[in-house]
Amino acid sequence: MPRAVRERQMLDAAVRTFGQRGYRAASMDEIAELAGVSKPLVYLYLNSKEELFTACIRREAAALIEAVRRGVTPGDPADRQLWDGLRAFFTHTAEHPDAWAVLHSQARTVGEPFAAEVNVMREEIVAFVTLLIAEAARAAHQNPSLPDREVAGLAQALVGAAESLAGWAITQPSVSANQAAATLMNFAWAGLGDLMEGRFWSPSR
């Protein structure tokens, strides 16, 4: 069997095991058994449990980013791009719950260097959302009234909300990817729409 195919089998088994049992509880023995290979072969290909987990994070992060980018059509209005990106995000996380558990739960709670690997993915998604919000502001105003710091904060908040909602939606069989995306879009874009029109909330005195 080609090395690439065998390695993919090992990573598939590792993602499933890490996602369902957690990094610390998962053993190389059960990963090897699930992959249908010997434990020495797993070590030969991926050296250690730490390197195997890192490889899982990198593969699943790349797959999630690719799914989001593939779901968006450049040149569409900013709200359409955000909607399509959210649908792609929630569809991918729903279809790959073990991968999302590895990225969102396990990698962050186990600590460094795994959390740093996930942050690379997160910052790429935040940069993408930041660009969409900035584009929407430019479309609404010749001279956007939203400062860069505000745009960056909104992007961070939106991505954080998407992450939390994805974790919840995965546990709710009745919630589809479209419904999750619509929930966040209604929550976020209505408020963004006010900002684009220059209507800012401020506390009453």
N, C-alpha and C positions, 0 to 999 in steps of 0.2 A: 504494500500500500504506500502511495506517495507520502512523503513526510508532511506536506501541507495538509493532507486529508487527515492523517493520524493526529496531527497537532490540533486541528479543528475539533476532532472528537474529544480530545482531552480538555480543551477549553470549554466546549459545550457542557461536559460533565462537571467541570469545576464551577462554572457559573451556576448551574443548577444546585450543586451542593453548597457552595458559599451562600447563594441567595436564600436557600431554604433552611440551612442549619447555622449559618453565621461563620465568620472567618475562624474564630477560635475553636468552635466545636467541630468544624469540618476536618476530616483526616485525609491524608494522601491515599490511604488504603481504600476508602470508599470512593474517592474520585477515580482511582485506577480501576476499581471494579465496575463502576458505572460506565467508564469509557471502554471497558473490555480489553484492558492492557495490564501489564504488570507494573507494580509500583516502581521498580528500577527504571522502566522505560519512561515513566513520567519524569523522574529525576534526570534522566539522560537528556530529555527534550527541554525541560524547563528549570532544571537545577535545584529549585527549592520551593517550598510552599509560598514564601514571600514573592518570589519571581513569578510563580504561577498566578497568584492573586493580582499582581501588577499587570500581567499580560491580559487578564480578564478585564480589569478596569479599562485599560487602553483600548481593547477591542470594542467593548460595549459603549464606551464614550464616543469613539469614532462612528459607530453605527447609529447612535442617537443623533449626533450632529448631522450626519449624512441624511438621515430620515427627515429632519426638520428642513434642511436646505433643499432637499429634493421636493418637498411639499410646497415650497414657495415659488411663485413665478415673479422674477425680477421685472420691474416696470409696472406691476399692478399698484393700485392705490395702497397706501400704508396700512389702512385698516384691513384690507383684503389680505395683504401679506401676513399681517399679524394673525388673522383668523386662520389662514391656511397653515401657518407655522404652528399654532396651538393645536389644531386638529392633528397634524402630523406628530407632534410631541405626545399628545395623549393616546393616539393610536399606537405608537411604538411602545410606550410604557405599558399599555394594557396588554399588548401582544407578547411582551417580554418582561413579565413581572419579576422573574429571578434576576435578570440583568439590572432592572431598576433598583431592586433591593441591594445588589452589590454596589451600585453607584451611590445611591441616596442614603442607605442605612449603614451598610457594613464598612465601606471605605472611609466614611467620615467618623465613625465611632471607634474604629481600630486605631486611628491616629496616623502620624507621619510614618513613612513618606506617602502613604496611600491617599490621605486627604489632599495632598498637594496635586496628585494626579487628577483627582476629580475637579479640583479648582481650575485646572487648565481648561477642561471641558466647559465648566460653568461660565468662565470669563468669556469664552468664545460665544456662547449663547447670549450672554448679557450684552456683548458688543453688537451682536446682530439686532437685538431688541432696541438698544440705544439708537442705532441708526434709523430704525423704523419710526421711533418717536420723534427724532430730529427731522426726518423727512415730512412727517405729518405736521409738525410745527411750521416748517417752511411752506408747506402747501396752504396752510391757513393764514399765514402772514408773510408779507414781503420781507419784513425784518422780524424774525421769530422773537417772541417775548419770553420764551422759556430759556433761562440760562443753562449753560452746560451742566452745572452741578445739579439742577433740578431734573434735567433729562436723565442724567446718570442715576440719580436716586430712584426715579420712576422705573427705570429698567431693572434695577436691583430688586425693587419691591415686586414687580410683575413676575420676574423669574422665580423669586422666593415663593410667591403665591402659587405659581404653576407647579413647583416641586411638591409643596404641601398637598395641593389638590390631587396631584397624580398618586401620591401615596394613599390618600383616602379613597379615590375612585377605584383603585385596583381591588380594594376590599369590598366594593359595592357592585355586585353583578348587574344590578339594575341601571347603573350609570354608564352610558356609552361614552366613547371618546368624543363624539360630537356634543353630547350634553355637557361634559366637563369643559370642553373648549368654549361652548356658548355661555356657561356660567361665568367663567373668568373674563370672557370678552365683554359681557354685559356689566360686570363689576368694574372692569378696568377702563374700557373705552368710553363709557358714559362720563366718567370722571375726566378722562383725557380730553374728551370733546369740550367740556367746560373750560379746561385749561387752554385749549387751542383758541377759544373765543375770548380769552382774557378774563374769565370769571374764576377768580381764585378764592378759595375758602380762607377765612381768617377767624380766629376766636373772637367771640363777642366780648366787649369790654365791660 
